[in-house]
């Protein structure tokens, strides 16, 4: 199919999905690595904290007030990890960063709780101890050989918040994929609408030349006659009818696989030149077509599609003629290396600016008032997608004309 094929769209979507999966996977692995490092750091800090606390809180501990103040100010007060200290019986003695103010629970409540009706804060405190122990094993504080307290600790707020990062990232990536698919779908619908409208216009454009020619010959036959013999007129009408059949066949081929056959490329180009040369007066301008064909090897070519591509280049050259006279030069040569056959269609028309040259093969782009911008994109797809060649603007300057170059490999030219 001429246009973005279903297979190409599927491959494009697959790349988007695969890229999203890779991004999510790499992000998840990296985030988990950071979380593990933070957890290890938290455990290390907590153990250091426990050792310091053990030194100042152990029975009979002998530390100067300066040492105690440094440890208390620089370590204990600045720690952000939720911690709860309990004595050897499991009774809480002090805590930090758990959302409960130590002043909200009295020492009497801690020592003599009411088992039938514990205070709300005390119940919450014990439930917090259970939760922290599920996250990390409590650290026993030992004096000599005797355990005199336990340190219960959990994850810092930064680690807890970071655990949500992979889910947030997955959501963002999923949102990116959804928006990407929606955007791609909108672009595809717009492209399809443009292609359908353009194909209708292209059909009318393709049929216009032979139909106008046939109408002219019919008027000629209805009249008293002219200088041309009727046999010659009938021959020309036969060419136009064959042309109509070829146009119908071309559009019937859209979506079908190409049909390659070995043929003389010069002969095919010559037929196209002869057809346009015989109908140049209908453009109301004095335009000459020059042919320069070298001896070329036979090429595997889809006759109808390749002719279509070359004719689109001719039409582009004819439309570029802004003066009453001009020249179109068709040249077929072998490249210096001998590996390629090169076909050039050069005109003396208005030429293209750098921006126009960059956009020339974009579907929908046209400098003509009533153009649909499908001629050159169709030609490029026929040459590059079907014949494994190249079609490019070799040279173009405003006011000095344009030269299109078709390059085909000499070993074939098509995908057989």
Secondary structure, 3 states (H helix, E strand, C coil): CCCCCHHHHHHHHHHHHHHHHHHHHHHHHHHHHHHHHHHHHHHHHHHHHHHHHHHHHCCCCCCCHHHHHHHHHHHHCCCCCCEEEEECCCCEEEEECCCCCHHHCCHHHHHCCCCCCCCHHHHHHHHHHHHHHHHCCCEEEEECCEEEEEEEECCCHHHHHHCCHHHHHHHHHHHHHHHHHHHHHHHHHHHHHHHHHHHHHHHHHHHHHHHHHHHHHHHHHHCCCCCCCHHHHHHHHHHHHHHHHHHHHHHHHCCCCCCCEEECHHHHHHHHHHHHHHCHHHHCCEEEEEEEECCCCCEEECHHHHHHHHHHHHHHHHHCCCCCEEEEEEEEEECCCCCEEEEEEEECCCCCCHHHHHHCCCCCCCCCCCCCCCHHHHHHHHHHHHCCCEEEEEEECCCCCEEEEEEEECCCCCCC
